[in-house]
C-alpha cells in the first residue's frame, strides 16, 4: 500500500462530530424553556343582555421546577384585568404558588397557596 491521504477521513470525522454536538442539548436548555404565548378572542353575553368581545393574552415560562403564568383579559371599553401566578415545586412534592390578581378597577389582591402533589391510581 502506498502513501494514503487521510485528509478526507479527517474532514468526515470533524463534520460528523460537529453534527452530533449540534444535536445535543445545550447547558442553557435545562435552565429555561422558551416562553409560550397565546392570544384568544371571544364573545360573551351576560344575563342582563349585555354582550361584547374579550381578548385573553397569556404567556407561560417554565424553568427548572418553576412556572410563571401571566394572563390579561381586555373587555369592552378597554377595561382589563390580570393574574400572575408563580409556582414552585419542591423535590418532595410540596409546592407554593404566589398569585397576584389585578381587577378592572385597578385594585390588587395577593395570596400565597401551598399544595402537595400526590399520585392517583389509574
PATOR-931423 format. One record per residue (C-alpha): residue in three letters; x, y, z. Coordinates in pm, 1 decimal, padded with zeros to 6 digits. Layout:
guvex: ALA px: X py: Y pz: Z .
...
% end
This chain:
guvex: UNK px: 00000.0 py: 00000.0 pz: 00000.0 .
guvex: UNK px: 00123.3 py: 00336.5 pz: -00095.3 .
guvex: UNK px: 00108.5 py: 00673.6 pz: 00061.6 .
guvex: UNK px: -00258.6 py: 00741.9 pz: 00161.0 .
guvex: UNK px: -00419.8 py: 01085.2 pz: 00204.6 .
guvex: UNK px: -00611.5 py: 01084.5 pz: 00533.4 .
guvex: UNK px: -00739.2 py: 01442.5 pz: 00499.7 .
guvex: UNK px: -01077.6 py: 01325.9 pz: 00357.9 .
guvex: UNK px: -01128.7 py: 01088.4 pz: 00652.7 .
guvex: UNK px: -01028.1 py: 01359.6 pz: 00897.1 .
guvex: UNK px: -01275.5 py: 01604.6 pz: 00741.0 .
guvex: UNK px: -01554.2 py: 01344.4 pz: 00764.1 .
guvex: UNK px: -01480.1 py: 01282.2 pz: 01131.8 .
guvex: UNK px: -01485.8 py: 01657.3 pz: 01204.1 .
guvex: UNK px: -01820.0 py: 01703.1 pz: 01021.1 .
guvex: UNK px: -01983.5 py: 01403.6 pz: 01194.3 .
guvex: UNK px: -01856.8 py: 01521.8 pz: 01534.9 .
guvex: UNK px: -01991.8 py: 01872.5 pz: 01470.4 .
guvex: UNK px: -02332.2 py: 01737.1 pz: 01368.0 .
guvex: UNK px: -02350.2 py: 01516.8 pz: 01677.5 .
guvex: UNK px: -02258.2 py: 01811.3 pz: 01902.4 .
guvex: UNK px: -02526.9 py: 02027.5 pz: 01739.6 .
guvex: UNK px: -02791.0 py: 01765.4 pz: 01823.7 .
guvex: UNK px: -02701.8 py: 01754.8 pz: 02193.5 .
guvex: UNK px: -02897.4 py: 01983.6 pz: 02427.8 .
guvex: UNK px: -02704.7 py: 02287.0 pz: 02542.3 .
guvex: UNK px: -02634.1 py: 02360.5 pz: 02908.3 .
guvex: UNK px: -02878.3 py: 02653.6 pz: 02896.1 .
guvex: UNK px: -03163.5 py: 02435.2 pz: 02767.3 .
guvex: UNK px: -03216.6 py: 02287.7 pz: 03114.6 .
guvex: UNK px: -03228.0 py: 02629.7 pz: 03277.2 .
guvex: UNK px: -03526.3 py: 02780.3 pz: 03096.4 .
guvex: UNK px: -03770.3 py: 02672.2 pz: 02832.5 .
guvex: UNK px: -03895.7 py: 02908.8 pz: 02567.3 .
guvex: UNK px: -04183.0 py: 03132.3 pz: 02656.8 .
guvex: UNK px: -04519.7 py: 03016.0 pz: 02528.5 .
guvex: UNK px: -04758.3 py: 03292.7 pz: 02425.1 .
guvex: UNK px: -05125.4 py: 03254.9 pz: 02344.5 .
guvex: UNK px: -05395.7 py: 03501.2 pz: 02240.1 .
guvex: UNK px: -05764.1 py: 03418.0 pz: 02235.5 .
guvex: UNK px: -06056.3 py: 03636.7 pz: 02134.3 .
guvex: UNK px: -06417.6 py: 03554.9 pz: 02202.7 .
guvex: UNK px: -06761.2 py: 03698.3 pz: 02257.3 .
guvex: UNK px: -06972.1 py: 03685.6 pz: 02569.8 .
guvex: UNK px: -07328.3 py: 03762.7 pz: 02678.2 .
guvex: UNK px: -07432.9 py: 03827.2 pz: 03037.4 .
guvex: UNK px: -07773.9 py: 03775.7 pz: 03192.3 .
guvex: UNK px: -07864.9 py: 04145.7 pz: 03165.8 .
guvex: UNK px: -07841.0 py: 04125.5 pz: 02786.2 .
guvex: UNK px: -07502.1 py: 04291.0 pz: 02759.3 .
guvex: UNK px: -07254.4 py: 04136.7 pz: 02520.7 .
guvex: UNK px: -06914.5 py: 04215.4 pz: 02382.6 .
guvex: UNK px: -06577.4 py: 04085.1 pz: 02276.7 .
guvex: UNK px: -06293.3 py: 03997.8 pz: 02511.5 .
guvex: UNK px: -05928.8 py: 03924.1 pz: 02434.8 .
guvex: UNK px: -05718.7 py: 03699.2 pz: 02656.4 .
guvex: UNK px: -05339.6 py: 03717.0 pz: 02633.6 .
guvex: UNK px: -05127.4 py: 03473.2 pz: 02829.7 .
guvex: UNK px: -04762.6 py: 03381.6 pz: 02849.5 .
guvex: UNK px: -04605.1 py: 03090.5 pz: 03033.5 .
guvex: UNK px: -04237.3 py: 03048.2 pz: 03120.1 .
guvex: UNK px: -04102.1 py: 02727.0 pz: 03272.8 .
guvex: UNK px: -03759.3 py: 02697.4 pz: 03430.8 .
guvex: UNK px: -03640.7 py: 02404.7 pz: 03640.6 .
guvex: UNK px: -03922.6 py: 02342.2 pz: 03890.5 .
guvex: UNK px: -04075.6 py: 02687.6 pz: 03848.1 .
guvex: UNK px: -04357.5 py: 02813.7 pz: 03628.0 .
guvex: UNK px: -04475.9 py: 03170.9 pz: 03580.7 .
guvex: UNK px: -04805.6 py: 03234.3 pz: 03403.6 .
guvex: UNK px: -04914.6 py: 03587.9 pz: 03323.3 .
guvex: UNK px: -05271.6 py: 03634.5 pz: 03195.8 .
guvex: UNK px: -05450.6 py: 03954.2 pz: 03094.6 .
guvex: UNK px: -05809.1 py: 03998.8 pz: 02975.1 .
guvex: UNK px: -05928.1 py: 04308.4 pz: 02792.9 .
guvex: UNK px: -06301.3 py: 04359.1 pz: 02764.4 .
guvex: UNK px: -06539.8 py: 04628.9 pz: 02646.6 .
guvex: UNK px: -06435.4 py: 04988.6 pz: 02689.2 .
guvex: UNK px: -06072.3 py: 04879.7 pz: 02715.7 .
guvex: UNK px: -06114.4 py: 04768.1 pz: 03077.3 .
guvex: UNK px: -05869.9 py: 04497.9 pz: 03170.3 .
guvex: UNK px: -05793.7 py: 04253.6 pz: 03446.6 .
guvex: UNK px: -05494.0 py: 04032.4 pz: 03502.1 .
guvex: UNK px: -05347.1 py: 03747.1 pz: 03700.1 .
guvex: UNK px: -04984.9 py: 03649.5 pz: 03758.1 .
guvex: UNK px: -04918.6 py: 03310.0 pz: 03916.6 .
guvex: UNK px: -04566.2 py: 03199.0 pz: 04010.6 .
guvex: UNK px: -04549.6 py: 02830.9 pz: 04104.4 .
guvex: UNK px: -04252.0 py: 02647.9 pz: 04258.5 .
guvex: UNK px: -04248.8 py: 02272.6 pz: 04311.9 .
guvex: UNK px: -04004.8 py: 02126.1 pz: 04566.0 .
guvex: UNK px: -03842.6 py: 01787.4 pz: 04519.5 .
guvex: UNK px: -04061.9 py: 01627.9 pz: 04787.9 .
guvex: UNK px: -04388.9 py: 01700.4 pz: 04603.6 .
guvex: UNK px: -04476.4 py: 02009.5 pz: 04807.3 .
guvex: UNK px: -04505.3 py: 02344.8 pz: 04639.2 .
guvex: UNK px: -04604.6 py: 02707.3 pz: 04670.7 .
guvex: UNK px: -04793.3 py: 02940.5 pz: 04439.8 .
guvex: UNK px: -04790.2 py: 03318.8 pz: 04468.9 .
guvex: UNK px: -05086.6 py: 03477.2 pz: 04291.4 .
guvex: UNK px: -05149.0 py: 03844.6 pz: 04222.9 .
guvex: UNK px: -05481.0 py: 03949.7 pz: 04067.8 .
guvex: UNK px: -05543.8 py: 04294.6 pz: 03922.5 .
guvex: UNK px: -05912.3 py: 04383.9 pz: 03895.7 .
guvex: UNK px: -06067.9 py: 04616.8 pz: 03635.6 .
guvex: UNK px: -06083.3 py: 04893.2 pz: 03897.8 .
guvex: UNK px: -05701.8 py: 04857.6 pz: 03929.5 .
guvex: UNK px: -05714.1 py: 04720.3 pz: 04285.0 .
guvex: UNK px: -05483.7 py: 04426.3 pz: 04352.8 .
guvex: UNK px: -05517.6 py: 04115.3 pz: 04563.6 .
guvex: UNK px: -05231.0 py: 03883.3 pz: 04654.0 .
guvex: UNK px: -05226.2 py: 03541.9 pz: 04812.1 .
guvex: UNK px: -04985.6 py: 03255.7 pz: 04871.5 .
guvex: UNK px: -05102.5 py: 02897.8 pz: 04837.0 .
guvex: UNK px: -04927.6 py: 02579.9 pz: 04946.2 .
guvex: UNK px: -05003.7 py: 02241.6 pz: 04797.9 .
guvex: UNK px: -04885.4 py: 01881.9 pz: 04780.3 .
guvex: UNK px: -04875.5 py: 01677.1 pz: 04462.3 .
guvex: UNK px: -04998.2 py: 01321.7 pz: 04510.4 .
guvex: UNK px: -05028.9 py: 01039.8 pz: 04261.0 .
guvex: UNK px: -05367.5 py: 00891.7 pz: 04197.3 .
guvex: UNK px: -05439.0 py: 00535.2 pz: 04093.5 .
guvex: UNK px: -05549.5 py: 00495.5 pz: 03730.2 .
% end
